[in-house]
């Protein structure tokens, strides 16, 4: 089962999965916490040659996630949800899609 996990410090601040210390208070005592998987588009870049859109999404918990868009186009401020791509080779990775209205 796929689920997005974030790092959380004892003070309750959420950080990206790749950090070693809290982004806010710098506490290194971090635990893994499930994320809601919802957020909104902060920025995006389109590579027309590769037919790929990279999205910066602010998750509801606060951290920003940089990943690919899957599905119809989105715009700045649009709601998105996180799911996971499963390539034939390599690890699964998070992607975002437009949130259902």
MDAnalysis code that builds the backbone (N, CA, C; Angstrom):
import MDAnalysis as mda
import numpy as np

u = mda.Universe.empty(303, n_residues=101, atom_resindex=np.repeat(np.arange(101), 3), trajectory=True)
u.add_TopologyAttr("name", ["N", "CA", "C"] * 101)
u.add_TopologyAttr("resid", np.arange(1, 102))
u.add_TopologyAttr("resname", ["UNK", "UNK", "UNK", "UNK", "UNK", "UNK", "UNK", "UNK", "UNK", "UNK", "UNK", "UNK", "UNK", "UNK", "UNK", "UNK", "UNK", "UNK", "UNK", "UNK", "UNK", "UNK", "UNK", "UNK", "UNK", "UNK", "UNK", "UNK", "UNK", "UNK", "UNK", "UNK", "UNK", "UNK", "UNK", "UNK", "UNK", "UNK", "UNK", "UNK", "UNK", "UNK", "UNK", "UNK", "UNK", "UNK", "UNK", "UNK", "UNK", "UNK", "UNK", "UNK", "UNK", "UNK", "UNK", "UNK", "UNK", "UNK", "UNK", "UNK", "UNK", "UNK", "UNK", "UNK", "UNK", "UNK", "UNK", "UNK", "UNK", "UNK", "UNK", "UNK", "UNK", "UNK", "UNK", "UNK", "UNK", "UNK", "UNK", "UNK", "UNK", "UNK", "UNK", "UNK", "UNK", "UNK", "UNK", "UNK", "UNK", "UNK", "UNK", "UNK", "UNK", "UNK", "UNK", "UNK", "UNK", "UNK", "UNK", "UNK", "UNK"])
u.atoms.positions = np.array([
    [0.847, -1.190, 0.000],
    [0.000, 0.000, 0.000],
    [0.882, 1.240, 0.000],
    [0.606, 2.154, -0.898],
    [1.363, 3.401, -0.994],
    [0.798, 4.442, -0.048],
    [1.702, 5.153, 0.619],
    [1.269, 6.305, 1.405],
    [2.453, 7.231, 1.558],
    [2.154, 8.498, 1.546],
    [3.178, 9.521, 1.681],
    [3.432, 9.758, 3.164],
    [4.695, 9.654, 3.561],
    [5.084, 9.910, 4.948],
    [5.918, 11.179, 5.016],
    [5.698, 11.960, 6.050],
    [6.473, 13.174, 6.305],
    [7.195, 13.014, 7.632],
    [8.209, 13.836, 7.835],
    [8.915, 13.854, 9.121],
    [8.225, 14.869, 10.025],
    [8.100, 14.535, 11.318],
    [7.456, 15.426, 12.287],
    [8.285, 15.473, 13.556],
    [8.511, 16.681, 14.058],
    [9.281, 16.862, 15.285],
    [8.345, 16.852, 16.489],
    [8.879, 16.774, 17.709],
    [8.026, 16.769, 18.913],
    [7.164, 18.030, 19.060],
    [7.593, 19.151, 18.452],
    [6.802, 20.382, 18.534],
    [5.626, 20.372, 17.558],
    [5.565, 19.357, 16.680],
    [4.437, 19.235, 15.764],
    [4.662, 19.803, 14.380],
    [5.876, 20.258, 14.082],
    [6.175, 20.780, 12.750],
    [6.396, 19.630, 11.772],
    [5.858, 19.759, 10.576],
    [6.062, 18.764, 9.524],
    [7.166, 19.222, 8.587],
    [7.958, 18.269, 8.112],
    [9.036, 18.530, 7.167],
    [8.995, 17.480, 6.056],
    [9.720, 17.760, 4.983],
    [9.824, 16.815, 3.867],
    [10.422, 15.491, 4.338],
    [10.211, 14.421, 3.578],
    [10.750, 13.116, 3.975],
    [12.273, 13.039, 3.974],
    [12.945, 13.898, 3.236],
    [14.397, 13.779, 3.074],
    [15.217, 14.576, 4.087],
    [14.594, 15.223, 5.061],
    [15.346, 16.055, 6.008],
    [15.855, 15.242, 7.196],
    [16.927, 15.734, 7.809],
    [17.497, 15.108, 9.008],
    [17.158, 15.885, 10.273],
    [16.647, 17.111, 10.100],
    [16.238, 17.947, 11.229],
    [15.030, 18.776, 10.803],
    [14.236, 19.181, 11.766],
    [13.035, 19.975, 11.503],
    [13.391, 21.257, 10.762],
    [12.619, 21.592, 9.732],
    [12.831, 22.817, 8.964],
    [12.567, 24.071, 9.798],
    [11.747, 23.961, 10.825],
    [11.351, 25.125, 11.626],
    [12.243, 25.298, 12.859],
    [12.318, 24.265, 13.701],
    [13.019, 24.402, 14.983],
    [14.365, 23.674, 15.028],
    [14.713, 22.954, 13.956],
    [15.995, 22.250, 13.820],
    [16.143, 21.037, 14.742],
    [15.071, 20.619, 15.404],
    [15.123, 19.422, 16.254],
    [15.392, 18.201, 15.378],
    [16.323, 17.358, 15.788],
    [16.671, 16.163, 15.018],
    [15.879, 14.930, 15.456],
    [15.037, 15.064, 16.472],
    [14.227, 13.951, 16.953],
    [12.943, 13.894, 16.125],
    [13.023, 13.259, 14.960],
    [11.905, 13.228, 14.026],
    [11.262, 11.848, 13.971],
    [9.950, 11.852, 13.801],
    [9.227, 10.599, 13.602],
    [8.569, 10.648, 12.228],
    [8.130, 9.484, 11.750],
    [7.414, 9.400, 10.477],
    [5.927, 9.510, 10.742],
    [5.242, 10.369, 9.979],
    [3.803, 10.547, 10.123],
    [3.147, 10.513, 8.745],
    [2.015, 9.836, 8.608],
    [1.308, 9.824, 7.322],
    [0.812, 11.220, 6.963],
    [0.910, 11.557, 5.698],
    [0.409, 12.837, 5.196],
    [-0.998, 12.640, 4.644],
    [-1.740, 13.720, 4.556],
    [-3.104, 13.654, 4.011],
    [-3.085, 13.336, 2.520],
    [-2.001, 13.702, 1.845],
    [-1.928, 13.491, 0.406],
    [-2.631, 14.570, -0.392],
    [-2.999, 15.657, 0.257],
    [-3.667, 16.766, -0.430],
    [-2.799, 18.018, -0.354],
    [-2.951, 18.876, -1.344],
    [-2.211, 20.127, -1.344],
    [-2.698, 21.039, -2.449],
    [-1.906, 22.096, -2.711],
    [-2.257, 23.031, -3.784],
    [-0.997, 23.387, -4.562],
    [-1.191, 23.726, -5.824],
    [-0.083, 24.053, -6.713],
    [0.482, 25.424, -6.356],
    [1.791, 25.467, -6.109],
    [2.496, 26.718, -5.858],
    [3.110, 27.233, -7.157],
    [3.680, 26.304, -7.922],
    [4.352, 26.655, -9.169],
    [4.410, 25.422, -10.057],
    [4.635, 25.639, -11.342],
    [4.812, 24.509, -12.243],
    [5.663, 24.917, -13.426],
    [6.273, 23.912, -14.051],
    [7.086, 24.116, -15.246],
    [6.736, 23.022, -16.239],
    [6.566, 23.406, -17.499],
    [6.190, 22.460, -18.534],
    [7.364, 22.273, -19.488],
    [7.743, 21.014, -19.702],
    [8.742, 20.658, -20.701],
    [7.966, 20.095, -21.887],
    [7.746, 20.944, -22.899],
    [6.922, 20.537, -24.039],
    [7.593, 19.442, -24.862],
    [8.929, 19.423, -24.901],
    [9.631, 18.391, -25.669],
    [9.435, 17.011, -25.061],
    [9.450, 16.929, -23.735],
    [9.286, 15.638, -23.054],
    [7.840, 15.388, -22.647],
    [6.952, 16.356, -22.927],
    [5.548, 16.248, -22.538],
    [5.410, 15.937, -21.046],
    [6.152, 16.693, -20.236],
    [6.178, 16.497, -18.789],
    [5.931, 17.825, -18.089],
    [5.164, 17.799, -17.022],
    [4.961, 18.971, -16.183],
    [5.462, 18.654, -14.783],
    [6.332, 19.519, -14.265],
    [6.829, 19.393, -12.899],
    [6.071, 20.399, -12.049],
    [5.565, 19.929, -10.915],
    [4.731, 20.742, -10.038],
    [5.399, 20.894, -8.674],
    [5.348, 22.100, -8.135],
    [5.682, 22.344, -6.738],
    [4.340, 22.493, -6.026],
    [4.049, 21.551, -5.135],
    [2.777, 21.560, -4.416],
    [3.031, 21.754, -2.932],
    [2.288, 22.660, -2.327],
    [2.342, 22.819, -0.874],
    [1.340, 21.850, -0.278],
    [1.837, 20.890, 0.485],
    [0.954, 19.915, 1.115],
    [0.144, 20.573, 2.223],
    [-0.999, 20.018, 2.545],
    [-1.846, 20.575, 3.613],
    [-1.090, 20.687, 4.930],
    [-0.111, 19.796, 5.149],
    [0.676, 19.820, 6.390],
    [1.757, 20.899, 6.378],
    [2.033, 21.508, 5.215],
    [3.009, 22.592, 5.142],
    [4.184, 22.380, 4.212],
    [4.859, 21.221, 4.225],
    [6.022, 21.051, 3.351],
    [5.653, 21.135, 1.872],
    [6.631, 21.507, 1.076],
    [6.465, 21.552, -0.370],
    [7.009, 20.264, -0.970],
    [6.301, 19.739, -1.956],
    [6.687, 18.527, -2.667],
    [6.905, 18.894, -4.130],
    [8.052, 18.522, -4.685],
    [8.354, 18.761, -6.096],
    [8.272, 17.422, -6.806],
    [7.360, 17.314, -7.770],
    [7.170, 16.047, -8.469],
    [6.464, 16.265, -9.790],
    [6.202, 15.202, -10.489],
    [5.532, 15.263, -11.790],
    [4.019, 15.313, -11.645],
    [3.403, 15.927, -12.667],
    [1.950, 15.936, -12.780],
    [1.531, 14.758, -13.647],
    [0.476, 14.069, -13.246],
    [-0.097, 12.990, -14.036],
    [-1.529, 13.384, -14.350],
    [-1.887, 13.398, -15.622],
    [-3.264, 13.729, -15.988],
    [-3.407, 15.134, -16.522],
    [-4.651, 15.660, -16.485],
    [-4.936, 16.969, -17.071],
    [-4.136, 18.096, -16.422],
    [-3.971, 19.164, -17.175],
    [-3.216, 20.334, -16.718],
    [-3.842, 20.934, -15.460],
    [-2.987, 21.530, -14.653],
    [-3.409, 22.269, -13.469],
    [-2.806, 23.666, -13.544],
    [-3.303, 24.565, -12.722],
    [-2.800, 25.931, -12.669],
    [-2.420, 26.272, -11.232],
    [-1.687, 27.355, -11.087],
    [-1.294, 27.822, -9.759],
    [-2.541, 28.001, -8.887],
    [-2.490, 27.439, -7.673],
    [-3.601, 27.534, -6.739],
    [-4.569, 26.370, -6.797],
    [-4.487, 25.537, -7.839],
    [-5.385, 24.392, -7.962],
    [-5.090, 23.344, -6.889],
    [-6.121, 22.654, -6.466],
    [-5.967, 21.554, -5.501],
    [-5.461, 20.318, -6.228],
    [-4.540, 19.602, -5.579],
    [-3.994, 18.358, -6.126],
    [-3.982, 17.288, -5.045],
    [-3.888, 16.031, -5.501],
    [-3.752, 14.902, -4.592],
    [-2.534, 14.096, -5.006],
    [-1.884, 13.492, -4.024],
    [-0.679, 12.704, -4.257],
    [-1.067, 11.242, -4.443],
    [-0.473, 10.629, -5.456],
    [-0.555, 9.177, -5.628],
    [0.860, 8.717, -5.966],
    [1.024, 7.498, -6.421],
    [2.362, 6.985, -6.684],
    [2.458, 6.343, -8.056],
    [3.556, 6.634, -8.735],
    [3.879, 5.978, -10.002],
    [4.710, 4.744, -9.675],
    [4.517, 3.691, -10.459],
    [5.248, 2.434, -10.264],
    [5.934, 2.042, -11.568],
    [7.132, 2.585, -11.815],
    [7.821, 2.238, -13.060],
    [8.213, 0.758, -13.069],
    [8.399, 0.220, -14.284],
    [8.798, -1.193, -14.386],
    [10.136, -1.438, -13.705],
    [11.021, -0.460, -13.785],
    [12.317, -0.558, -13.104],
    [12.444, 0.589, -12.118],
    [13.016, 0.335, -10.973],
    [13.226, 1.378, -9.980],
    [12.107, 1.445, -8.950],
    [12.261, 2.403, -8.075],
    [11.340, 2.581, -6.946],
    [10.100, 3.367, -7.353],
    [9.022, 3.147, -6.622],
    [7.824, 3.968, -6.783],
    [8.151, 5.393, -6.344],
    [7.469, 6.371, -6.933],
    [7.694, 7.766, -6.545],
    [6.363, 8.519, -6.576],
    [6.257, 9.593, -5.768],
    [5.004, 10.332, -5.706],
    [4.785, 11.168, -6.969],
    [3.531, 11.266, -7.376],
    [3.084, 12.151, -8.454],
    [1.846, 12.866, -7.948],
    [1.450, 13.921, -8.631],
    [0.218, 14.616, -8.259],
    [-0.746, 14.618, -9.433],
    [-2.022, 14.658, -9.100],
    [-3.090, 14.787, -10.077],
    [-4.051, 15.861, -9.568],
    [-4.833, 16.408, -10.488],
    [-5.830, 17.393, -10.085],
    [-6.811, 16.740, -9.118],
    [-7.147, 17.446, -8.057],
    [-8.095, 16.922, -7.072],
    [-9.488, 16.909, -7.676],
    [-10.280, 15.878, -7.364],
    [-11.663, 15.859, -7.859],
    [-12.437, 17.050, -7.293],
    [-13.314, 17.593, -8.119],
    [-14.074, 18.760, -7.643],
    [-15.352, 18.385, -6.957],
])
